[in-house]
Amino acid sequence: MVESLLHSRKIPQLVGLLAMVVLMAAIACGDGDDENAAPEGDFTGNLKLGEILIDPPVFLPSKQGTGNSQLLGFWGFFEPMMYAAQSAPPDLNVDIDTYNKGIVESWTVAADTSTVTMKIRKGIEFHHGWGEVDAEDVAWSMTNATEDGSINQRAQGVQQFATKFEATDDNTVVMTVKDNKLDPLWYHILSNTTLGTLWVTSKDHFDKEGEETATTTAVGTGPFEVTEWVTDDHIKAVPVANHYRKTASVASFEVLLMPEPATRIAALKTGQINVARVPLKLIAGTVDDIDGATSRSVGPAINQVVMFAGNYWAKVDRNDGSDIDGKRPGFKPDSEHPWIGDPSKASSMDNANKVRAALRMAIDRDLIVEEVQSGIGRPLTNVINAFPGDPHWRDEFAVTYDVAKAKSLLSEAGYPDCFSFTMHVAPGKEWDVEVGGAVAQFWRDLGCEVNVDATDYGAARPRLVNRQKEIPWMIQAGTNSNPDAFGAASVFRPSGGFNYGIEVPNAVSEIAEANLDSGATTYDQRVKNNADWWSYLNENNLVASVSTLPTSVVLRPEITSYTPYMNDGPEFVAPETVVMK
């Protein structure tokens, strides 16, 4: 039954919900030359990418929410403070000295970890004639991204270890470390290896043109300069001549909105575009249909996980010490939300855990990978970020597919026929709704009535931030399981920033947060802390992970060379490395 439905059941994909009207950003500003003219040099070919979403232009760091900030780096328009020196995704255990080819060219950590002093590379130019990058630009960009009211998706992660960025001279920025507790992987968080990192833009442009213009005008430092951005339609860019990091070889770069897979595949076949993401199950056929075409995986594999939102168990806000016990709008431990436990009632916590465990073990992950993902990726049998072979892995982390046991647990919890609920799936990729639909069908086979809400993540995110989320929801989660640090601790505790819809007791958060202090913990201690943290999430069945899978693109034969890992991420990355006939 499930297998046939996996083949036949389709859920319409919702795209473009963030932008209802066409919005054009006029990029020509200030002191620049004609930005529509390609630079002089040896440039060959006009690179065109078919893409699923083209968000409104948002370039001010504090205004950048989720997906659009990632794409600004993936497409080569903006840069973070640091880049990994190597051209492949770096191991998170990599020595800090390999992160040195970027706007920041070197740094010194104080002996007491109270500050990090960073030297700014000279000679880096902002786009559109806005002058050379200096320490003021870097310090201002970081400050703007992390200020009160910022919606930058990485603001909270940086705020955990940094309280201030200050320019002390033209090429020196001093980062003040919060309580002298420096995250062991602070440089990773500020580098290109973090999705949606903090981009550097021009303070002078902001001061002269104002907030509105700075928000809608792309003044970056990447190897491509944006010349036109039309929401829900296209983006045009030209290469930056003699770029300090990597000069592109193509004459132009254009992103075209093509939300439907069939449209992108047809455009690849006719040569209208040169590269596009293709659904996993259609890659082989697409490559076979285009003589000389190839496929590539880009970026790290992304985890698909279901969060059982509404379990807001913390009683005190760790930021200000205020009482928040039971005050979140999404905290509804009642018969209509049986996966939510009430910490004041042991029976409620026990029954809710049984419900979560039942839903978690009722998912046939092997079948999802085989049928929905065309055998690409692998089942994810734990909560989010631990795999066999990791130093902190424990065998008890794995969950086994067991329908009979799942039904028994539901009966013990008082729901022999299951119950009715809505599941939210954030459709960031074509396969999100398909994987989410498969998960929902497995739960229907338990007797549950499941409605799938495929609302765009950007539209749903405010409910998370406001602690209003109380339904299971499936998202893409990162893959960092490095024991040296654990930045994900922040999304399971009450704070003013991003939240997964789950808030564990503060004593549990402290286990992971101890890993954020490089001066107070050893590597072995951090490994143990990670194991203890994952054990808690597993024992309480707070997350039902599903699978991991990479993003794959198809390249037409005119692309003769492509190294996708100059910028790390789950999209088409590093267009500056493309070589075309």
Secondary structure, DSSP 8 states (H G I E B T S, - for coil): -HHHHHHH--------TT-SS--EEE---TT---TTS--SS----EEEEEES-------SGGG--SHHHHHHHHTTS---SB--SSSS---TT--GGG--SSSEEEEEE-TTSSEEEEEE-TT-B-GGG--B--HHHHHHHHHHHHSTT---TTHHHHHTTEEEEEEEETTEEEEEEGGG---TTHHHHTBTTSTT------HHHHHHH-HHHHHHS----SSEEEEEEETTTEEEEEE-TT-SS----SSEEEEEE--SHHHHHHHHHHTS-SEEE--GGGHHHHHHHSTT-EEEEEEEEEEEEEEETTEE---B-TTT--B-TT-STT---STT-TT---TT-HHHHHHHHHHHHHHHHT--HHHIIIIISTT-SEE--SSSS--TTSTT--GGG-----HHHHHHHHHHTT-TT--EEEEEE--SSHHHHHHHHHHHHHHHTTT-EEEEE---HHHHHHHHHTT---SEEEEEE-----TT--GGGGGGS-SSS---SEE--HHHHHHHHGGG-TTT--HHHHHHHHHHHHHHHHHTT-EEEEEEEEEEEEE-TTEEE--TTSS-SSSS--GGG-EE-
